[in-house]
């Protein structure tokens, strides 16, 4: 029998995730890099690089050799073992506490150790990324950077324009990022209002379709505003990423774009 009541199993699972990520508002502030750049979406570079490289279709595009695949699997196995160790340490930390004690301890721990978790997670991510990069050739790494940017643009839409892989590939400047951010914030807030504050996700099919239509209109306007900030060359690069053949990441749970560039989102 589990040592924890079921609700606390969920809490601990979320806590394990929190070690690698942070709450949305804190993430938006802490993930800003040069010029206000956000590393959202695939936030932790090393982890998502592993996910991308592990995809069968991506491996084929990169021409991953059997020797490279073996090396990548060793890296992934160590990552999984380290993650399980951290989860076990967290379970042990809460094992003897009552529900009320766990809640208080969780809040206190997050307040006191949250910054340290983020720093450690970022270091693990960068170390992991370096290991993957070292396994691949220069040409493979170049292709991987393009694939990473492509997946972000195709699944996250205009929001991808302030994410580091896309910023680097498209050449988005710090001032442009500053100009884009209010547009993306407004789009997100409008969508949240339509989805959660005006009837939630429920309602009749007619009501749901009405909400979907409003969201599509928000996406269309966001796309138009975002494109106005880009130069002609940058727009051409974004269009190239959008129109590239979609990549299956072996992650069927991935959903479509939330801020799509006017097209159907998702990794297909």
Protein Blocks (a to p, Z undefined) as FASTA:
>chain_A
ZZbdfklmmmmmmmmmmmmmccfklmmmmmpcehhiacehjlblmlmmmmmmmpmklmmm
nopafklmmmmmmmmmmmmmmmmmmmmmmmmmmmmpcfklmmmmmmmmmmmmmmmmmmmm
mmmmmmmmmmmmmmpcfklmmmmmmmmmmmmmmmnmmmlmmgfklmmmnopafklmmmmm
mmmmmmmmmmmmmmmmnopjndcfklmmmmmmmmmmmmmmmmmmmmmmpcfklmmmmmmm
mmpccddehiakbccdfkbghiaedjZZ
